[in-house]
């Protein structure tokens, strides 16, 4: 099993999403990229998987045995959590702390609504047991574990029918000995119970977040183990010679073993693959600051990419009671690519709110009934209906002509819910919907930029997804962004990402203390241990040791603050005896990072370190796109022209329509123009210029 | 852009832009602030006002009540320093509790926004700063003892800082560098608002924000009036007693609903007290009533000042809800946090199905301090023990969740890593939530041990020791708060004591009140409470009338 691919390899990516399963096959030697799409088969996700892989292999003329790697992203873990379909799970905590999951963060995510909903804890109080033991904050044993209490806890949970148990003891990130005792006891005496201990999943400070992560991992692990073993067996039977690989939420692929040990890391695998693809496009095109913009049916996502690296976070929130409300879900301490999710997509419904103002989303018509224009019973106006009425979308050319849109139904829906109540013409109302949904993207982008102290105007927008290419021109204009790139093959971005993602392992360990009293040799030893482990994991997955790059970082804060920032500390010597040098360098790095994020460093001397992190990555697979998607070339680029409404400033404009598949590298033109693909239409603003680059990506300058 | 204020699309977009501007200003404030209060507890606010000082937009971050208070404060400052005396580059400042949000640590900055020489609006920002001098325990007899106070002053004139004001401030606070840093952060935040607003005016061609603020305020006002109209006309009153500082205080309100208007009269409320900084200024009382009504009547609609127009709040001058200078006000939340309970209790007589029973608030705070922390330096730490939320019709209260405050305790592991205390236990207390068809949230038991080898001090600020959070509509009262040394010995709930090595404090936070008669609780829910250990068998039989099992 190898995550390390050679230049001549053929790699395949499969992303099982909620509606579609996407496929990409990349021949690394020639740069030929094949894209496929199937409807997801929720009853048996493997069915669409195998059909799609079979179809794509046939199209590309390769056999299962020719594939150097199949990489997989799946919504399996997310679905199991959101639909509460994991196994019966128990929890073991330190005596006195049974209620950690119930108490959570002791806060309300809604300031006003006292009827706000919270997700129930995955493990109820009645399946939580306490054991007598206690570690101190510095790892010292305050009370040795009472084995009988542990045995009693496991016996009771077993009797209650628990299939999986999570163990989270106080300060186990600092001393895992007691958790290991319970793990070993469970393995010995309760082999029917799968046991996850917090120090193996997320050895980090903060008992609620760690317990939540451990419990979620325990909850999904038996199911994921099962699924991946079965998938492996089925693929082997068809001639595939390797183990399947899995995308983690950190944007790296990993071996099936890691996925089976810590499956909670799969939770954002699909979106991570998409963001990783955007990052590789940015790298390929030499874009220093990129903002990936993806707009699908129900949501839009933004992701910042600097120098080919997507921004990341070390915590994620799942199963939100209110999808777009921070704090309304369950926390997971895992490294994730940071995505800003906005409740506005093509299916988002426009309505008049109680103040009489026009709003779009967060309710979505989804795929069923879908936008009014789909003619499947939807009567409420959506963003897609507005896009159709404005002329951006060709009613006859949707999904390459496979589906016809009903413009009359779209008009009626807009008139009824927006036009008539606001006394607007259909086109004015549609423009209102278009403008309001774009404002939502702009506001999210601006807030994010402000939080991270970024100058968004210097970014290039990289656009993916069905609806983003229709809206990008106005979103970019308002944000002050000057350039937009529309990659070829944007219809199956995540699957493409799976083909070109490197293997990555993130490890972390909390060791808390003021910087000036830390034991630096302990830090050095901790890094050495984490790096040896990360190297071994990557090597076991086939990476070459001499190609592994390691980045170190540590979360630091001014003493007294509640939140820390991640500070890169690669290249600082923690092994030698020079404590003063280590302290001085780490402090300087912290101040630089702090100043970047918060404008300036504070003149407060006391700083403390919390969690030490390692990110180890193997070599990135090659990514050299050939100029064309094979087998998809139109003889003529210029099709017809269409009347399009570009807002009150430009009014209705006769707009040239091109087929994306007929354009060749080097071609260029001026807006207004529509460039149609199978899955979407790229809208070029009246005052913009477009060109096709050497990889057939469309580049638009505003 | 064509601006038509009848156009809901334009209004929506412009409002969103204005809110986006104050959010950016809020980020500027948080980024530049020294004080951790702004950063960690979101105890700050940023707002944009038109040239009359009427609010246009308020940040989505920050404390909710500040959105109501900020424009009022700006207008009050402008009465002292009239707009016609202002010029570009002026910066106005006050921390007078009677202008702002009721205690000295809340600093307010207001900046006139000029475009082409014409006054077009005001940027406002406020934040709780690290220190204002004065006493750090809430036992002052007068506000003078609580720190330094600046009435509305010009901190900058035409861009020039008033060096004397800065010098006076610097000499009167403990961590002057942090405090002046916070002041500069507020100014930077207002500058962000100002420059972005001017940019938006250049982009859109808008030269006067008053029509926009009028249109938006009219809309939020109309929506709130419609919500008020749904309440049956009538006069509804409530009396709530709190522990007080030395002796109990009575809070009283009569809420008169007629058509789309509400009049609140706090006559009957106890006079302001001294000593004890638990007095509330009118501004803060007003915003707390508005906040409570907003929560009850229309929690989801975005709002601005328009919602205050149909509501009139009267509190007799000199009562604890309209404390007069020089009353001590430092810990005004100890009283102000009862206002939502008072409001809901009164409204329960009109719309019982909409309100929430009393919460286990105000939140208990215990400050532990000693000479030697983990690193040998002195330490001080404020321990929070959250109570339960009250139940409402159709919904049990959440356990261990603060309301109306929204700052809970940091994680146990964080506390132990930072200070030499060992938390032996932090657990829900069975039966502490008020019984009811819908049960109140549970309070907690917190056991904190002194793990140093020396004596440390603990100062407690605790209410609800003698006055339990009450149930509504037949629901039971919650259990009270309490604090004991070594589990059994008396410890002052509002005072200070010592802990020897190995001694511990046992702290109880109160639960939330129940809603509806306990006998009507569904058997399935009661059974779940028993299985989950939230209600004991004994209580199930005695209070809920369950058949013995």
Interface residues (C-beta under 8 A of the other chain):
Chain A: X96 X97 X98 X99 X102 X103 X105 X106 X107 X108 X110 X111 X112 X113 X114 X115 X118 X124 X125 X126 X136 X137 X138 X142 X170 X171 X173 X205 X206 X207 X208 X209 X352 X353 X354 X355 X356 X357 X358 X359 X422 X424 X431 X432 X435 X436 X439 X440 X442 X443 X446 X447 X450 X451 X453 X512 X513 X514 X516 X517 X558 X559 X560 X561 X562 X563 X597 X598 X599 X600 X602 X603 X604 X608 X648
Chain B: X1 X2 X7 X8 X9 X11 X12 X13 X15 X16 X17 X19 X20 X23 X24 X27 X28 X30 X31 X32 X34 X36 X39 X40 X64 X177 X178 X181 X188 X219 X220 X223 X291 X294 X295 X298 X299 X300 X301 X302 X356 X374 X375 X384 X386 X389 X390 X392 X394 X395 X398 X399 X400 X401 X402 X403 X406 X407 X408 X409 X410 X411 X412 X413 X414 X416 X417 X418 X422 X423 X424 X425 X426 X427 X428 X444 X447 X531 X532 X533 X534
